[in-house]
Each structure stands twice: as C-alpha cells, then as structure tokens.
Amino acid sequence: MKTLLRNLLGLLTLLFLINTLALGQAPVYNVKKYGAKGDGKNLDTKAIDKAITAANEAGGGTVYFPAGDYLSITIHLKSNVALYIDQGATIVAATPGEGVQYDLPEKGENEIYQDYGHNHFHNSLIVGENLHDIAILGPGKIWGKGLVKDEGKPGTNEGQGNKTLALKLCRNVLLRDFTIFHGGWFCFLLTAVDNTTIDNIKMDTGRDGIDLISSKNVHISNTTINAPGDDALVLKCDYSLNYPRALENVTITNCIVSGYNEGTFLDGTYLKNGRNHPQGRIKLGTESNGGYKNITITNCIFDHCKGLALETVDGAVLEDITISNITMRDINNSPIFVRLGARMRAPKDFPYSTLHRVIISNIVAYDVSGEQGAIISGIPGHDIEDLTLNNIHIYYKGGGTKAQAAREVKPLIRDYPEPDSFGITPAYGFFIRNVKDLKMSDVEVSYMKEDLRPAFILDNVDGADFQHISAQKVEGTPTFVLSQVKNFNIFNSPQLLNTKLAQADKKEL
C-alpha cells in the first residue's frame, strides 16, 4: 500500500509539472528557456543558476530539466526552489580544466576534529547553505563524471569538486526518486539538515553514499546504495559547526546497501572481483562529538559488504537506538560491531563517550567472515550499558584454530574504531568485553567449516542474562569462556545447564 501511494504521488507530481508546463504557468522554470543546451558538451551552469534565481525571486517554484545531458560545475540552490530531473535527463559533473572550475572550498569553522572534507561544502556539484524548503526530485540521473574521490585539500585539487550534493544548516528538504552514478567522495554530505526526507534514491558510487551529520528529524527510506570503496549510509555528529550538535530523531527503513564493483549495480551485472573487502555498510560513527539519540533502523539488507557498526569514540552519547529486521549475506567482517572508545578527537576536556539503551533484534546473517565474530567492546572504566540482542541467527564461514582461540586482543582504547583493528577474534560468534547489563535471547551462531574457537567470550562483563542460546561447537571446545564476569545467568539453552554465577574468572561452560 505504501509503495502504491508513493508511486501515485510521483505520478501526480509529474502530471502537475506537465500541466503547468503546457499552460506556461510561473511555478515551473525550464532550464532550456534560460539558455541550457542539454547536449553534454556546452557548460550549462549559468543557465541553471539563472533558472534557480528566477524561481527564488518569484517566491518559489520548480526548475525543470527535460531530457538531455546538462554539463555543469557548481550549481547553487536557493530557498523555496525544487529541481525536477525528468526521465532521460542527466546532470553531468564537468571535468575541471582551463576556465572550468568548481567553487573553492570555503574556510571551515574548524578543521581539527574531523576529516578535512567534512568541513567544506562549496566544492561540490550542487551546494546549499542556510536554506529552507528545497528539493531535488524526478526519475532522472546525476552523473558525477568529473568529481574526484578524495578530500581536495588546499594545493592538491584546487578547482575540483568532490561531492554530488552538499547541504549545511538547511531545513525542510526533500530528495526523491533520482539516481546517482559515481558521486565523488560523497554523494550526499548533509550537515545540520533538519526536517528531511530521502526516498527512493539509487546510488552507485566509489566512496560514501550518504553522510548524515548532526541533523534532526530525518527519514531515509526505499533507498539502495552500492558503495564498494567506503560506507554506504553513515550517521555522524562531528564538530564541523564548531560546536557539538546531536544527530537525533532519524528513521532508516526499507534500504539496501552493498559493495559490488562500482557501476555494476546500475548495469545489473553485480560484479565482485574489484575489491577483496568491499565496504558498503550502514554505520553510526566515526566522527562522534554531538551525540546520537532516538534512531531507528529497520527492514534493511546488507549484501556483499561489511556489517552493521555502532561507534562512539570522540565524546558523544549514543542512546535510545533500535535496530530490527536486518538480513545480511556475504559479509566480510564483524556482522555486528558495537564500539565505545576514547580516540577523543575533540576539544580539550570533552567528556568521554557513553553508549546505552540499544536494542538489536531480528537479524539473520549468512556467509559471514570466518575471521571475526560479532564484537561488542567498551574500554576499561567506560562500559557499554543496557544492551539487548534478541532473535539473532548468524552463519559464519568458520575455520578458526586453537591458536586463534588463545589470541589476546589489545584494549585498543584510542585506536580508529574499526573491526579490522581487532584482528581475528578469539571467539567465532561473539567477542564481548567491558559491558554492563547485557541481555541476549534467541541467539544462534553456527559455522560452515569446523571452528575450534569458543562461540562466546565475555571479558569484564557485569550483568549478563542469556536465554535460548544455541551454538555449534566442536567436541571439547567450550561454548562460553568467562573472564572477570559478574552476575552471569543462562537459562533454557539446550547445550548448557541452567547456570547462575555471582562471579566467574577463567571459567568455561
């Protein structure tokens, strides 16, 4: 029903545009009437900007791109203006050269506590700052042909663009129905962009798909992102505004993320031979200063990519998160990564991160890396708290050895918060440490190839309740290894007796 209503809304929007175009009414501004050629050879930026300005000065309207290829450098959005990219229309990012330059990166509020590229918005194909009531719509395409994939630091890429769309301090934003191919470093870099809807977008790109940062009241739905070289959909709360601002009230639903070779998602070939460890995942982190609050992720698919990651390492609170109804296949690292660290890329005396009140449920993951189990890790003195996992089934490749089972994982307190930093985990199913108040029920882990590591390792855990736990195991290998564990309970699990332990250290079950 929701799909039918969305399609009906799209049809009504198109019929409205056709009608207003036919009648010559003011709300629609055809870029060709302002001098755009749409031939893919002549630069159409000035004509596009003229149409946007005309719509803005008239109080608002829709800038219309009929079928054609619109070669452009930086396009400047304005309030109360929508861009409508029709079927057969493509906005093409021009390749910089003599007389063809994108806007230069502006001076950032600060350039210390996050990657350089997170501070700069103007060096983009489409840019908007301090705007309201803006939209990009339509079944057409944006091709970032001339965009680069790196940060664009001063002196290295002057005049080049590295983002498809960059918005900063905007509100009431609608992005719907179009396709992006080869989007540069970011397809969307959205910082402090409130009251936003992103729906039915397709992205096939070499770096990040959507970076949503320090924003409020955002809905992302029905979107597919193929991003082999970086994260597909990443939520952050950095310090680029020169003050901490939380990312809060965000829903992500009915989305697919993957890491197939760039371009092979859109052409339908889905090739895998370009990268051994594609990314393409959903992640909270890495920049994490302002906080993550009230976030729901549901009904999403991970395909040929990394797993789900929740990270707070720079002083942000991460709280009140629910993640449910996730399916994963062909996952090349930890399928579930929950990490509290102390990298502290933040102003002096910034508070330590906290991570609590997180629920992860209804997860099925198949053909998962044999090297890493799920990782849930705080740091000494700063525990992850109040974490619930239920109805989770993970099928690993397996192949772990006794030597790997004995491996010690360093604290990694200030390290970059990636599963790769942990190396091969000594547990094939779940490696859990520095956690308080953990609840796990209806959790099943198994492997395709014999694995000599235990299914669960708990280290410095206070309050652990397990029910209906099932774990494949080799005879003589423990299911659980407990080290410095308090208040451990396990019930109704067929492989193990009901057990209550007030304290356990170096104990196997």
N, C-alpha and C positions, 0 to 999 in steps of 0.2 A: 504494500500500500504506500509506504514512504517513497519507494522508487517511482511508482506511478505518479504520485503527486509532484515529485521533483521534476520528472520528465514533462508533466503538464505545465508546470511553472516555466520551464525552459522554453516550451513551445509558445506559451502566451507571451513571453518576453520577446521572442523572435517575431511573432505576429505583430506585436506592438511596434517594433522597430520598422518592419516592412510597411506598416500602415502610415507611420509618421514620416518615413522617407517618401512614400508616394504622395502624401499630402503636402510635403515641403514644410512641415511644422518645425518650429525652432528647437525643440529638445534634442534633435539628432544632428550631429555635425560630421559630415562625410569628409574624411581627410583628403580625398581626391579633389574636392571643391576648394581646398586650401593649398593645392599645388603638389600633393603627393603623387608620385608616378606609379609606385607599386610594381616596379619592373625588376627589383632586385639588383639594380645597377646604380641608379641615382640615389643619393642620400636624401631621405625623406624627413629628417629630424625637424627641420624648421617648419615644414607644413604640419606635422603632427603637433608640435608645440603651439602653433597658431590656432589650430582647431581646439586644443585644450584651453587655451586662454580665452577664446571666444565663448566657449561653453561656460567657463567660470565667470566671465564678466556679465553674462546674461542671467546669472543666478544659478546656473547648473544645467547639466544636460549630458547626453551620451555622444562620445566621439566614436564614429563608426569606421571600421576597416573592412571594406568589401574584399572579395577575393583578389589576391595579389601578394607579392613579396615586398615588404616595406623595410628597406635597409636603413638602419638608424644607429646613431650614438645616443648619448644620454637624453632620455625623454623625461620631462618634468611634470609630474602630476600636480593637480590643484584641487582644492576642496569642491565638493558638490559635482564632481565630474566622474563619469564612468567611461572606460574604454571597452568597446564591444568588438571582439575579433571574430569575424564571421567564418563560416566553413570555407576553406580554400584560401584564407588569409593567413600570412605568417609575418610576424615582426622579426626581422633578422638583425642580430648584433653585428655591426660593421667591424671589419678588421682595421685596427689603427694604422695610420700611415701619414704621409705628408698631407697636412690640412684636415686630417680626420683624427680627432682626439676626444676621448670621454672626459667628463668633468674630473678634475683632480681631487684626490682625497682631501677632505676638509681636516682641519686640526681637531683632534678628538678632545673630549672633556678631560680624559686622562688616557694614557697609553701604556699603563704599567700593569694592571691587574687582569688583563685578558689579552688574547692574541691580537696582534696589530689590526687585522682585518675586521675585528668586531667593533672597532672604534670609528670606522669610516663607512659612509653610505653613498656619498655623491658619485664615486667612481663605479657607476652601475648603468645598466641599460635603461632601467626605469627606476626613478627615485622620487620619494616624497617625504617631507619633514614638516611636523607641526600642521598636519592637515586633518580634515574631518570629512566624513561622508564621501568616500571614494570607492571605486570598484573597478575590477578587470573581469570581464565576462566573455562568454562565447565559445563556440566549438573549434576555434582556430588554434594556431600554434605560435609559440615563441621559440626561436632557434638562436641560442647563444653562440653563434658561429665564431665571432671574433673575441669572445670573452676568454680570459686566462683563468687558470685554476689555482693560482697562488695568492699570497696576501697582497701583493702590489705595494711593497714598501718603497719609501722615497728613494729615487735614484735607480730603481730597478725596473719599474713598469710605468713610468710617467705617461699619462695619456691613455692608459689601457683601462678597460673595465673588467671587473671580476665577479659581478653579481647580476643576476637577471632582474630581481626586484629587491630594493632596499627601502624599508619604511622605518621612520623613527618618530616617536611621540605623535602618533596618529590615533584616531578613534573612528568607529563606525566604518569598518572596512569589509568589503565583500569580494572574495576571489573565487570564481566558479567556472568550471567546465572546460578550461583550455589545457593545452599540452605544452610542456617544456622539454626541449631536447638540448643537451649539452649546456647546462646552466651556469658554467663558470665555477667559482669557489662555492657560492651559494645560489640556489635557485631563488629562495626567499630568505632574506635576513630581516627579521621583524623584531624591533626593539621598542618596548613600551608602546605596543599597538593594541589598544583596548577595544572591546566590543567587536570582535572579528569573527567572520565565518569563512572557512576554507572548505570547499565542497567539490567533489568530482574532478579533481585535478590529476593529471598524469605527468610524471617526471621521469626522464631517463637521462641521467647525468653522471659525470665523473667524480664529483665531490658531494658536498652536503645538499640534501633536498630542501628541507625546511628547518631553519633555526629560529625558534620562537623564544624570545628573551624578555624577561621582566614585563610580561604583559598580563592583562586581566580580562576575564570573560571572553574566552576564545573557544570556538567549536571547529574541530577538524574532522571531516567525515568523507567516506566514499572515495578516498584518495589512494593512488598507487604510486610508489616511489621506488625506482631502481637506481641504486647508488653504490656501485661496487667499490669505489675508492674512498668513501667516507660514510658518515652517518646519514641515514635516510630522513629520519624525523627526530630532531633533538630539541629538548626543552632546556633552557638555561636561565640563569638570573645573575648576570655579570655586573661589573662596576663601570660600564662604559658611560653611564649617565653622570658619573662622579658622585653617585650616592647609591646605596643598596635599594633595590625595588623588587618586590616579590613577583614571582610568576604564580598566578592563582586563578582558580575557577576555570579550569581547562578540561574539555572533553575531547577525547580522540576515539573515534568509533568507525568500524567497517573499513579499515585501511589495510593495505598490503605493502610490505617492504621486502626488498630483495637485493641481491648483489650480482646479477648476471652481467656479462660484458656490456659496457656502455653501447647503447644503440640497438642491442638485440632484444630488449624488451619491446620497444616500439615496432621493430620489424618482425616480431613474432618468432625469432629463431632461438632465443633464450640460451645463448652460448655460455659455457662455464670456464673455458680454457684460458681466460685472460689473467686471472688472479688466483693464487692458491688459497688466500684467506680474504675473501670479499667482506665488506662491512655491511652497509645497507640496513642497519637495525633501527629500533626505537630506543632512545636513551634520555635519561634525565642527568645532566651534567655535560661537560666537565666544569666550566666556569660556574661557580655556585656561591654567590655572595648574598643575594637578596632574600632567598627562601622559595620553597615550593610548597604550595598549600592548595588543598581541595582540587585534586586532579584525578580524573577517571579515564582509564584506557580499557576499551572493551571491543570484542569481536574483531580482532586483528590477526593477520597471518604474516609469519616470518618465513621466507623461502630463500635458501642458498645464501645465507648471510650470518652475521653474528647474532648473539642472543640479546635478550632484554637486559638493560642496565639502568640501575638507580644509583647515582653517585652524588655525594655532597662532601666536599673536601676543603672549601675555602671560607667556611663560617656560616653557611646557610642552614636554616632549619628545613628539613624535609619531612612533612607530616600530612596526615589525612589523605592518603593515596590508596585508591582501589584499582586493581588490575585483574581483569577476568576474561574468560573465553578467548584464549590465545592458542593458536596452533602454530607449531614450528616444524620445519623439515630441512635437513641438510644444514645443520648449524655447526660452525667451525670453531666455536669457543664456548665458554660457560653459558648455558642456556638462561640462567637467572643469576644476575650479578648485583648484589646489594652491598654498597660500599660507603662507609663513613671513614674519612681520613683527615689528615691535618697538613695538607700541602700549604694552606694559608697564603694563597696568592691574594692578599687583601691588605688594607691599611693596617698600620701597627695597632696592636691591642684589640683587633677584631675578635669577636667571640668564636669559640670552637663550634663546629657543626654539630647538629643534633639530627637524629633520624628516628622517628617513631610513628606509631599508628599507621602501619602499612598492611594492606590485605592483598594477597596474590592468590587467585583461585582459578580453577577450571583451565588448567594448562596441559596440553599434550604436545610433546616434542619427540620427534623421531629422527634417527640417523644423526645423533649429536656427537661432537668431537669425543674421541676416546681419551684425550689428554686431560680435559678439565671437567670436573663436576660443577654443579651449581655452587656459587661462592657467596657466603653471607659473612661480612667481615667488618667489624668496628676496629678500634685501636685501643691499646691499654689505657684505661682511665676514661674512655669515651665509648660506651657501649651503644650498639643499635638496640632500641627498646620497642616492645609491643609490636611484634611482627607475627602475622598469621599467614600460613600457607595451607591450602586445602585443595583436595581433588586435583592432584598433580601426577601426571604419568610421563616419565622421561625414559627414552630408549637410547642408550649410548652405544657407540661403536665398540667400546671395551678395549681389551689388550693391555691393561695395566699390569705392572710387575711388582714383586715383593720389594724390590729396591725402591720403586716409586712410592710404595705404601709407607716406607720408612723415611721419606723425604721430609725435611723440616722447611716450612715456609716462613720466611723472614717477616717481621712486623710490617714493613713497607709503609711506615707512618706518613712520610712526606712524598712518597712516590706518585707518579702520574697514575690516576685511578683506572687502570685497565686490567681486565682479566689476564692479559698476557704477562703482566708484571708478576703474577703469582706462579707462573710456570705450570708444570704438570702437578695437579693437586694430589695429595696422598689419599684422598677419598674419591672413588669414582662417581658417587651420587651427589653428596652434599658435604662441602667443607665449611664449617660454621665456627666462628670464634668472636669473642668479645661481644656477646649478645645477652640481653636481659629480657625475660618474658617472651619466650618463643613458643608458638603453638603450631603443630603440624598434624594434619589428619588426612586420611585417604591419600597417602603419598606412595607411589610405586616407582621404583627405579630398577632397570634391568639393562643387560648388555647383549650385543650380538656376537662378541668374541670374548672368551674367558678372561676375566679380570681378577687379579689377585689382591686388589686393594679393598679395604672395607667400604661399605656403602655410605656410612655416615661417620664423620669425625667432628666431635664437639670439643672446643678448647676455650676455657674461661667463659662458661655459659652459666647464668644464674636464672633458673626457672625455665624448664623445657618440658613441655607436655606433648607426647606423641600418641596418636591413636590410629589404628587401621593402617599400619606401615607394612609395606611389602618390598623386599629387596632380594634380587637374585644374588647368589653367593657361591663361591667355591668352597667345598668342604674344608674345614679347618681355618677358614678366613672369618673374622668376626663381622657382624653386621654393623655394630657400633663400637667406636673407640672413644672413651670419655677421659678428658684431662682437665682437672680443675673445674669440675662441673658440680653445681649445687641444685637441689630441688628438681631432680630428674624423674619423670614419670613416663611409663609406656604401658599402654593397655590395648587389649583387643587386636593384637598383632600376631598372626598365626605362627611366625617363626620364633617368637620370643615369649617368655613367661611375663605375665603382668609384673611390673617391677617399679618400686618406689625407692629412690635413693636420696637421702638428705645431702650426701656429699660423695663424690667419686673422683679418683685421680688415677690415671693409667689403668683404667678398667675396661675390659672388653665384654661385650654382650653378643 
